[in-house]
Amino acid sequence: MEKKKWHRSPGIKGLLLLFQYIFLGAVIFSGLFLITSLAHGLRLSDSGKDYLDSTAFANTLYDAAYDVMYGISGTFPYTNVSWKGLAQNEASQSSDKNASSEAHASLNQTSASQVVDLNEIANDEEISFQNTSGLAYSVSDLEKWAQDFDTSSGNPIVICHQASSAGESLSRHYYYVQDFLEKIDSGELDFSVDMEYYGFSDSATEIASYDENLKQLIEDIKDDMQYGVMDDLSGIQITSGDGKVLYDSISLYDGYYEPTEAYPPQGADSILDVLNSNAKWNDRIDEAFESLYSLLSRTDFYIQQEQILKNYSQGHSNMSYIYINEDDGQVISNDSELEAQLGYTLERSVTHADSAIENPTADNMGGTIDYCTKLTDLLKSINGISYVLIQYQPDGFTSNLAGLRKYNTFPGNNVTCDSWKEVANSLLPAVNSNFIFAAYVDQTFPVSDTFFADKTFFENYSSYQKPVFLFFLLCSFLFLAAFVWLTAIAGRKNSDQKLHLCFFDRWPTELSAGLILLAWFPVLVRFLQCLSFADYQIGRLRATSLLDVSLLLKLMILGLYTLFWFQIGYLSLVRRIKAKQLWKNSILRRLLVLTSRLIHSASHKLHALADLYSRNTAARLKATFAFLCFLFIKYIICGPLLGSMQLFFFFSCLADLLILLYVITKACSREQIIKGLREISNGNLQYKIPLERLWGDDKHIAEYINNIGSGLDAAVENSVKNERMKTELITNVSHDLKTPLTSIISYIDLLKRENFTDPKVLEYLDILEAKAARLKVLTEDVVEASKASTGNLTLNMNNLDFVEMLHQVIGEFEERFEEHHLTMIVHFPDEPSVIYADGQRLWRVLENIFGNVTKYAMEDTRVYAEVMNAHGQVVFTLKNISAQPLNFAAEELTERFVRGDVARGTEGSGLGLSIAKSLTELQGGKFQLYLDGDLFKVTITFQAQNSKCTDAEVPAQPKPEAR
């Protein structure tokens, strides 16, 4: 016996599957921890460090400085606008709160008085903040308008071209469609439509009314204009109320950049008023709206960048900054104290070219100051700050950050010195890259901002980075190891070396894969819709806690659900590959095989067709020749001769009708032949197919079938005659044997009365008596079997209680059952089971089958007798275990002279079951035998004659076992 292998046992498989779920949950938990900590800027290299010395702090400072530089770049083009003053005013409020109200009011007044001219925007000129072209907007209106402007819902504009007779100096006049239509409705303006241009005429017969069509056309034009539809308006002129042509043509403005006009330009009610009155702008509507759109976009961008700088104003952030543009002397800072200490003036600044002098001083630089060196000294002198200073020149970078790397490293995305210089040069506005930028952070973090939150987060979680990472690697390794183990033992059991497939493995490969994807993918999509991981990261970056329990739970459920279906699909795939069923059980393979078979079948049919025509068979050649002649006459001869399509169609219909009649006639002939075959196959051998309406090959076929029927009729009659002769022979022989057999039995009886004393003589007489009695029984059985098989018996049919008769028969055989140590188990219904049968013949049937049990049943076994009333039938079943092997079919036992004892060492003639079956069928019953190994089962079924039958189903009987 093969030794069981513990690593393949079901318990080990279950544990491995369970451990996979546990390890996956641990991987998800630790992975989410690591991802979230990385999003907060934590690195494995920062574990055990102080926050100020960490890469996380250096990266946070870089991000904050990037925001400031981005904000400065957005406000630079408008440094001369009062917006800058507003920003500086808000920044100075934290240091000088007493004078803020007056300064703010003054700046608001300045903002309201300044304007931006659209002509300067259109020509990309320097903004003078003066109305130079007549089309300008105030800064304050632009600031409010830019926060919410829309170009998708601009009002449609009608462009009217002045008629030469109007005497106007300007070539165009503009209306908003609504205003234009109001003037039309009031009669101040009117349409003059060229009806012939639009395909109408006052003399056209198909037009009922010229005026009605004109009115309808004008209404359609007004509807199209109201919805801004660009239709053809070439045939329209606009006249005054007295009929004078004012505009010889009109069109609709189709500009993309037209914003909804929320504020008017300076000195006008709308932009159209300026276009209608100003010669500089009269024919520049596209430039006007594009310039306005550009200005609003720039203003909106400026406001956003200004807001970024407000977020880092003094007192609101732990980071301070200062930006110096050494080309124009501009200084932007949120630290007024440091700005005052630096005292920067453009006149005394060392330029980028001058800074090449080694060790610049006031003496050798003619009174100039190297503000970069001075700012560096100031930063170094301040205790408790971390700073970065950039002057874009070779090696113009100074910092005291311990977590800042000088060069790019791998792995990781750490910020380097080069990163600072590159972003400063790309964002900070300077003409010749002559700038100084410094950002520094108070290491005590007095303000609750991003730095404070990141420091708290770092101190809480940085120490867990390495342990969680190692835990993540361990769980990942164990998870993969469990998969490898399951892969190795998939389909194997610990008891044998065979490969075992489950029911799912026997499904077609594509169907199995599709089921798994159908069950997994929709749930995945739904979960991903609910996760919103990006929003989670943004929200968690500034949170004090690390993990969101809700997100962790969703990821756990999704991961475990995915693992469940992956395990099913993956392990099934492994078992299929091991059993070489992956491709063999594939739908694609079956389709390819089917295609190959179809091609082979088509090829075979083509060969068969070729072989068919290779034989000189008259019928095939005639049919083919007739079809070709029909096509030739119809399409080649009649088509050109008839000429007319109508005649050809008529001829084709007539020819097709004739063919239809021919086909119907052939179908009728075929039906008569099929009917004759059906009658003969059903046993009516005297049936003859009528030949009157048949002709050709159909008539010959019918004659052959009639001859076959006559031959079969003669053969059947001869067979019946021979069977009758055999039966009469058996009966006559049996009667002839009974006479001498009776004499033998009588003489044996007389000899026994002579009182012989010799034991041998007495033994011989007993043997003679037993053999004579057996011969007598055999003779009677042969006669009765012959009569039963031919139906030559007289039946006395009556209603009988089948259960009562079974009780009597069982009582008769009780002693014989005890002799053979057989136990009778009966299951009879309480109600009567009345059938219509001959009591004497039925008794013989039961006697034969119970006698068969006593002869051939195994001793010390049970015999089961059961009666069931179901669906109007009485079903009797008798079951026993055979003492001898039943190595033949059940049907053979009902044949004559066949016995269950092949060696024929027991009593019996081999006619009992044959007689029982014949008698049962003569009485209208059904007699069936079933063999299942050594189980012998007899079932007798009669129609019930009472109305108390239950609706219980008749037990399904097994088919006879084929031996």
Secondary structure by P-SEA (a helix, b strand, c coil): cbbbbccccaaaaaaaaaaaaaaaaaaaaaaaaaaaaaaaccccccccccccccaaaaaaaaaaaaaaaaaaaaaccccccaaaaaaaaaaaccccccaaaaaaaaaaaaaaabbbbaaaaaacccccccccccbbbbaaaaaaaaaccccccccbbbbbbbbcccccccccccccaaaaaaaaaacccccccccccccccccccccccaaaaaaaaaaaaaaaaaaccccccccbbbbcccccccccbbbbbbccccccccccccccccaaaaaaccccccccaaaaaaaaaaaaaaaaaaaaaaaaaaaacccccccccccccccccccccccaaaaaaacccccccccccccccccccccccccccaaaaaaaaaaaacccccccccccccccccccccccccccccccccccaaaaaaaaaaccccccccbbbbbbbccccccccaaaaaaaaaaacccaaaaaaaaaaaaaaaaaaaaaaaaaaccccccccbbbbcccccccaaaaaaaaaaacaaaaaaaaaacaaaaaaaaaccccccccaaaaaaaaaaaaaaaaaaaaaaaaaaaaaaacccccccaaaaaaaaaaaaaaaaaaaaaaaaaaaccccaaaaaaaaaaaaaaaaaccccccccccaaaaaaaaaaaaaaaaaaaaaaaaaaaaaaaaaaaaaaccccccccccccccaaaaaaaaaaaaaaaaaaaaaaaaaaaaaaaaaaaaaaaaaaaaaaaaaaaaaaaaacccccaaaaaaaaaaaaaaaaaaaaaaaaaaaaaaaaccccccccccaaaaaaaaaaaaaaaaaaaabbbbbbbbbcccccccccaaaaaaaaaaaaaaaaccccccbbbbbbbbbcccbbbbbbbbbbcccccccccccccccccccccccccccccaaaaaaaaaaaacbbbbbbbcccbbbbbbbbbbccccccccccccccccccc
